[in-house]
Amino acid sequence: MKLRRIFAAVAACAIAATSVISASAYTADVTGDLGMKDAVTLGTEEAQGNWALNLAAPGVLDGVKAEDIYGASVTFTKASIDNYIAEAAGVGGGFVWNTTDGWAQKEWGNADAKKEITLDDENRTITRLDEEPCFTADSVSGAEGTWGQVVVVLWWGPKAGMEIESVSLLGKDGSVLKTFGASVAAPAPETPKDDPASSEAPKDDSNKPTGATAGLALAGLAIAGVAVVASKKSK
């Protein structure tokens, strides 16, 4: 079956699930496409606030085995943290593995919320690490009727919502397997030998600056996140 038909089937399931969701589950947007376009479903009102990284999208798990994933760490933008602190209303929601096997949810929130996962304001992160693998090879295979997603839900927080800056998939020991959306600063390029500006530079090659740039292009197909019935939580 062509990939387009496979993802269309998953999207159809998501639309059916969304139709029975209470609108009260939505609080505000969870944004941040991590530069991955359709591999990420933004947590807008239309998606019932469920932000999702779709692991089955082409290229997302290149170099990573689904069964080696034991957790994930989500980093929010500084503006998001500043907004929730300024409003003094707290922030929190659900941190979920959404797979063919079900909706495995844990709650996260600011320190005073006393939830299973505490938002680290300084590092701007929420981290979930389980004792068992979060996904199976089947759940991220892209086969019809299967799906594997890292989902972040906002149940209470700033009116502007929360923006995700990066997401890291974690191994059994908490080590980073792969990061999406993290910016990599490139060093200044090396000055060409024949550039007049370099005429006064040291001749010793050992003193020359060296540089390298790194990048990762990820492509994705549109696939809707599967929604879940959830009551709006208070701090």
N, C-alpha and C positions, 0 to 999 in steps of 0.2 A: 504494500500500500504506500502511495506517495506520502512524503512528509506533510504536504499541505493538507491532505485528507485526515492524517493522524491528528494534527493539531486542531483542526476544525472540530473533530469529535470531542476533544478535551474541552474546547471552548464551549461547545453545546452543553456539556455537563455543567460547566460553571454557570452558564446563563440560567439553566433550570434551577440550580441551587439558589442563585441570587433572588429568584422570583418569590421565594418563601421567606426571605430575610426581613426582619423588622428594621425599619429605617432608624430606630433608636440606637442601633449598634454603631452607627456612624457618628464620629465626633468632629474630626478635621482631617485634612489630607496628610498622607505620608508620602513625601516626594523623594526624588533622587533617582535618576535612571542609570547612574554609574557609568554613563557613556556606552550602555549596552542596548539601548533602544528597546526592541520588542522582546528581549530576553527578560525584561523587568516589567511587571504590571504595577503601575502606580496606585497607591491607596487613596483614590479619590472617592467621592460620594457614589459615583457609578459603580465602583468596585467594592462598595461597602467598607471602605477604609482599609482594605487588606492589601498592603504592599507585598509583592512577591518576587523573589528571584527564582526563575523557572530553570531548574537544573537540567531538564530534558532538552532545552533549546540547543540547537547545534553549536558546538564549540565551547559551551560553558564549562563542561567538566573535562576538557582536553587535558591530559596529564594527571588526572585525579580519578581514583576509583571510588564509586559511590559508597561501597561498603567500608571505606577507610574514613568516612566522615563521621565524627562523634560530636560535633558541635559547630557553632558559628559565633562570630563576634561582629556586632554592628556598631559603627561609629557615626554619630550624628554631627551635623555642622555646628560650629560655635554659635552661629546666630540662633539655632534652634534651642540650644541650652540657655543662652541669654534670654530668649523670649519666655521660656517657661519659668525661669527664676524671677524675671521682672514682674510677671503676672502673679507670682506667689500662690499659684493654684496647684502646683505639683504636675506630674506627668506620668503616664503609664499605659499599659495595654497588654497584649499577648505576644509571645515569642513562640513561633509554631513551626513544627515540621508537618507539612501537608503532603501526604503520600497516598498511594493506592490503599494502604492499610488503615488510613484514618487521619484524624486531626489531632496530633500530639502537642498539646499546648501547656506552656508555663506562663505565669504572669510576671511582668516586670514593672518597676516603678521607681520613683525617687526614693531616697533613703528613708524618709518618714513614712512612706507608704507600707513598709514592711512586707514586700512581696518576695516571691521565690528568687527573683533576679533583681538586683539593685543597680540602678543607673549610676555609673561612675561619672560624676559631673566634671571632674578634672580631666579625665581622659576621654570623656564624652561617649562612653561605650556601655553597651549591655552585652553580656557574654553568657552563652548557654553551652554547657559541656555535659553530655550524658555518659552513662556507663556502657551503653550499647550503641552500635552504629545507628545513625539517624535514618539512613536510606538503604535501599537494596539496589542491585544492578537493574532489576526489573522495573523499579519505580521510576527510574530516570532513562529508560531505554527509548522512550518516544513511541512505544507500541500503543496501539489504540486502547483506550480505557485505563492508561497508567499515567501517573504524574508524580513529580517530586519537587517540592518548593520549600524555600526558606521564607517564612511569612512574618511580617511585623505589623501588628495592629495597634492603633491608638484609641484608647477608650476614654481618656481624659488628658487634658494638656492645653497648651497655648492655642489661642484662636488661629494663629498662623499655621498651625500644624507642626510637623517635625520633618526635617529633611535629612536623608541618609547620605553620608559622605562616602562611606566604603563598607564593604562586607568581606570578612575573611572566613573561609571554611577551615575548621580545626580537626586535627587528628586526635587519636586516643589520648595522647599525653598533653593535649592543648597546643601543640605546635601548629603553625600556620601552613596549610596545604596549598592554598591559593587565595589571592586577594583581588577583589573587583572594585574598581573606582578609586583606588589610592593613586594620588599623583606622584610622579617620580621626577624630581628636579634634575635637569641635565646640566653637567658642568659646562663651563665656557669652552668653545671649540679651540683647538690648537691653532696657533698663528702660523700661516704658511711661511716657508723659508724665504720665498722671494718677495714677501710683503715688506715694503719700505719701512713700515712701522716696527718691523722686527730687527732693524739694522743695529740697534743698540742692545739687543738682547744677548745674554750669555751664549757663547758658542757651544758649550758643553751640552751634549744631548741629554745628559742625566738631569738637567735642570728644566727641560721642556715640560710644560703642562700636558697632560693627556686627558682625554675625555671620552665618554661613551654615553649613548642615549639608549633608553629602553622603552619599549612600548608593547602593547598587547591589543590586537584588534579582535573584538568578539562580535559575531553576527548572531542574530536571533530571529525566530519567527513569532508572529503575534499569537499569544495564547492567554486566555483569560484566567485569572486566579480563581480558585474555588472558595466560595464564601462560607462562613459558619455563623450559626445563630449565637450571639453573645450579648449579654446585657451590659449596658454602660456602667462602668465601675466608677466609684468615687474614691478620692484619696483616703 
